[in-house]
Amino acid sequence: MISRRRLALAAALPAIMKTQAQTQPPYKGPLAKFSGQVKDSDFDSLEYSLLRYKEMPRRLGFQATDRKSAEAWQKKLRAKVTELVGGFPQQRTPLQPRILETREFPGYTRETVVFTSRPGLEVFGYLMIPKGKAKPMPAVISIPGHGFGVNDISGIDDKGNERTVKGPYAYDYALQIVENGMAALAIEPLGFGCRRDAAARSKNGGTSSCQPSAGAALLFGETMVGWRVWDIIRSVDYLETRKEFDPRRIGLMGISGGGTCTVFGAALEPRISAAFVSGYLNTFRDSILSLSHCIDNYVPGILQWCEQYDVAGLIAPRPLFCESGVKDPIFPVNAFKESFANVSKVYEAFGAQDRIGHEIHPGAHVFSGKQGLPFLAKHLKA
């Protein structure tokens, strides 16, 4: 028989355990009791990464002081970055472009297009052409960041319906391009939207397949950055087949992961006449090295040769606009300022200070375009 005393103790036990839990400090790991004998920083993965960053030679960092030496630097670094992203196919497979659908909207026509990027891989996109514009007209290849894919920038919501109000995050900037008098070729990045694997497609529309596809690229000695840049190169090829567009006035823009594509794409594809980078320009040190980011951002070994601003410097002297939000949590604004200042030095060496601009807007990791879109329109002569 259980005594009344034991019953009372059993009833009181939960309260006693709760009190002990409240008074006992949280467990901080096996080294906590040795705090006087070891330093936490000696076991910190980020501290170690930052220490290694300081050791990186960045052998091809920008040091030129005039146009001739800057051009020689660009030639060397462009070849090295091309190698680091995994290189590009030696031959261009036929584009075999198809227009799957044409729809008319007030102010523009939207074509649903597909074309071949490389054997076994198709590109999907929307080509939006403003009405009433003289031809040939400028066109801007537009790349979305992480999210629901190309719909995020093309006025289509997560249910496949036409949006009546722009937003959120990307604020349908492909449509804003059209409203600024330029055509927009909005392409789906590999790993998003309809270019995902079956496992990702079985989930919600915002689930990407960057993992495992970016990991697969690394296993091949290539990168997702390189794969997506090749899609941009083929997009330029496609626009050159269309008589409505001026091949000398092709722009490139994107936010976040689309900004990654824009920096590397404009750096490695000289046919891009002007670029607009939103929510990406930064230092590798303060963004993808120090903060958790998608694996699709990483290019193995790049810090042995350069920083992100050196890659962006390969765009010079072509027009470049960059924007960042004061509250951006994943591409810190102070590192944006540092990076932009370094890119500006390249433009100074080319005597092209009037071809680079920037905006720091009051938002977070979102698109603004207040100054960037007029900049594009001006330099692409829309």
N, C-alpha and C positions, 0 to 999 in steps of 0.2 A: 504494500500500500504506500502511495506517495504522500508524504507529510504535507501539512499546510505550509510549512516553512519552505519546502522545496518548490511547491506551487507558486509561492510568492516570489521566490528568486527567479523562477522561469519567466514569470510575468514581467519582472523588472529588467531582465537581461537585455532586451532590445534597447531600452532607454540607456542602460549602462554602456552598451557598445556604441551607441550614437554619441554619447558624451565623450567617450574615449577617442572616437574618430574626429570629433571637433577639436579636441585639445592636442591630439598628436599631429605634428607637422607632416605635410604631404611627403611622400617618398620621392626623392630626387635622384635616385640611382645609387649604385654601389660605391661611387667615389665621394659622395657627399660627406661621409664621416672622416674623409682624409683631406678636407679642405685646406688645412694648414700645410699639407705635404705636397700637393699637386696643384697645378694651375688649370682651370677649366679651358683656357684658350689653347693649351697644348693638346687638347682632345677635340677641338672645335673644327668641323669640316669646312665651314666658311672661312674661318681664320686661316686655315691652311691654304685654301684656294686663293685668298687674297695675297698671302705670302708668295705663292707660286706666280701669281700675276706680276708681281714686282720683278720677278726673275726673267719674265718673258722678253726676249730680245727685240721683238717686233722689227725684224731686219729691214723691212721695206716701208717703214713709217715715213711719212712725208717730211722732206727736208729741203726741197727745192726752193729757189728764190726768184726764178724767172721762168718764162714760158718754155724755153727750150729744154731746160732741165726738168721742168714739171711734166712735159710730154714724154721725156725719156723714162721718168719715174712711172708714169701711168702705163706705159707699154710693159714694163717689167711686172708691176703689181697686177695688172689685168690678166696677164698670162698665169701668174701664180694663183690668183683667186679662182680663175677658171679651172685650174688643176685641183685646187682644194675642194671645190664643190663637186668634184667628180668628173669634170669634163663634159663635153657634149657629143652627140652622135656625129660621126664623120660625114654621113650622108643624110639629106633631108628626104624623108619618105613623101610621096605625093599627098597633098592636103586632102583631096577628095571632099571638098566642102559641100554641105547640104543646108538648105534653108527648110526647116521642118514646119514653120508656121510664120505667118505675117499678120500682125494686128495693128490697127490704126487707133491712135489716141489723140486727144486734142494737143496739137503742137509737135507730135513726133510719131514715127512709125517704129514698131518693135518687131524685129525678126528673131526667131529662135534658131540658132545656128549650131552646127557641129562640124568639126574638121579633125583630121588625123594629125596627132603630134609626133608619134613615133609608132613603129609596128606594134599593134596590140593595144594602143592607147588613144582614146578619142578625147577631144576637148569639147565641153558644152558651154554655151554662153548666150547672152542677149545682145544683139546689135541694135542700138537705139539711135535713130537718125532724125534730127530736127527738121521740121517742115519749113519751107520758105527760105532756106539758106542756099547761097551760091555754091556751086560745085566746080571743082573738087574742094571739099571742106576738111578741116582738121578733125582728127579722131583721137580719143583718149582710151587706152586700154586700162580697165578699172578692175582692181583686185580686192575682194573683201577680206576681212580678218576672220578670226574664229567666230563661229555662229552657225547660221542656217545656210551659209553659202551665198551664192550670187543673188539670191532673192533679197538678201539683206540690203543690197545697194540699188535694187531695181524696182522698188515700189511694190513688192509682193510680200504678204505676211506669211506666218508659219503655217497657215491653213491653205496657202496657194491662192488667196484672194488678193485683188488689187487694193493696196493701201490708199486711204483717203487723206491721211496725215503722215508726213515724213517722220521717220524715227522708229525706234530709239537707236542710240549708239552710232550707227553709220549714217543715219539721216538720208538714206537713199541717194548717196552722192553720185551715182551714175546718172540718175535723173537730173540732178543739179548740174552736171556737166552739160546735158542737153539744154537745160534752161539757160546756160551761159553760151549757147551758140555753137557747141561742138558735138560731134557724134560720140557715143560711148560704146565700146565693146567690153561688156562686163563678162569676164570669164570665171568659171568655177574652178577654184584651186583644187588640185588633187588631194583627196582626203576629206572633202566637204560635199554637202548636198548630194547630187546624183553621181559624184565621183568617189563614193565611199565603198567599203567592202560590205558584204552581205550581213555581217554581224552588226555593224554600225547602222545599216539601213533598217534593221529589225527593231531598232530603238527609236527614240524621238529624233526629230529632224536636226537638232543641235548637237547630236553626238557625232564626233569626227572619227575618222580612221587614221589619224596622224600616227597613232600607235595601233597597229604595228608597221604601217607602210613606211614611215620615216626610219624606223629601225631596220626594215628590210633594205632600204637604200644604203644605210651605213654598212650592212653586211656585204653589200656589193662593192664597197669602196666608193660609194657615191653619196649624195645627200638629197633630202627633200628640197632644199634650196635650189640645187642644180636642176632637179626635175621640173620645178615650177618655173624657173627662169627659162628653160627650154620651151615650155608652153607659151611664155611671153614672146620668145623669138619667133615661134610659129604663128602667133597672133599677128605679129608684124608682117610675116609672109602673107597671111590671109588678107589683111587690110590692103596690101599692095596689089592683090588681085581685083580689088573693087575700085572701079573708075570714079566712084563718088568721093573718094578720099585722096587727099594730097599726101603722098609718101614722105614728103619733107616736113610734114606737120603732124607727126604722131607723138602723142604724149603717153605718160604712164603715171598712175597714182594708186594709192591704197592706204588703208589704216591697219595698224598692228601687224598681224601676219602678212596682210597685204602690203604694209609698209616695208617689211622684210623683202618681199618680192620686188617692190619698187626700187629700193636701194640697190640690191644685187642685179636686178634686171636692167636698170638704166646704166649701171656701172659696166656691165658686160655686153650690152647690145647698143652699139653706137648709132643705130638708126632711130633710137628714141630721142626726140628733139627737145623735150622738156619733161620734168618730173615733179610730182607733188607727193611728199611723204608725210603722213599723219600718224601720230601716236607710235612712232618707232625710233626715229633718230635718237641715239643715246651713246653710251659707252658699253661695250660688252661687259666691262668690269662691274658697272652699277646695275645692269639689267639681267641679262641671261646667265651671267656668272654668279651673281649674288642672290637672285630671286628665282622662285620656281616658275619655269616656263615650259611650253610644249617642246618636245624633242625636235620638232620641225625647224627650230631656230638655229640648231647647232651645226657648225662647220668644223670638223676635227682639225686641230693644228693651226687655226687661223691666227691665234695670238702669237705664234712664233714669228709671224710676218707683219701683222698690222692690227690696228684697232678699227672699230666700225666706221669712225670718221674718215679713215683712209680709204675704205671702200667707197664711201659716199663721194670722196674727192675725185674718184674716177669719172664722175658725171661731168665735172668741169671741162670746158667753160659753158656747157649747155645749161639753160635755165633750170634752177632747182629751188623749190619752196618747201619749207619744213614747218610743221606745227606741233605743239605739245600742250597738254593741259597742266595747269598748276597743281591739280590734285591727282594726277596720274599715278596710281600705286605700283605699276609694274615697269614703267619707263620714267624714272624720276626726273623732274623738271630741271634740277641743278645739273645733272649729267647731260641733259639735252642742251643746256646752255654751253657746257664745256665742249660737247661734240660739235655743235654748230659753229662755235668760234674756231675750232680746228679746220672744219670744212671751208670756212670763209678764207683761211690762209691760202688754200689751194686756188680759190677764185682770185685772190689778190695777185698771186704769181702769174695768173693768166690775164690780169688787167680786166677782169670781168665781174667786178664787185656789184655792178648793176643787174647781174643775172642771178643773184641769190637773195632770198628773202625768208623771213620767218615770222611766226605769230605764236605768242604764248597766251592761250585763252584761259578763262576762269574755271573751266570744267575739269573733269577727270579723264578717264581713258575713253574719250568720245571724239567724233569728228566735228570740226568747226567749219572750215572752208570759207570763212568770212573774207579773208585776204588771199587765201591760196587759189581759189577758183578764178577770181579776177586776174591773178598773176598768170595762171595757165592760159586763160583766154587772150591776155595781152601778148604773151610770147608765142603762142600758136596762131596769132593773128586771126582770131575767130570773128 
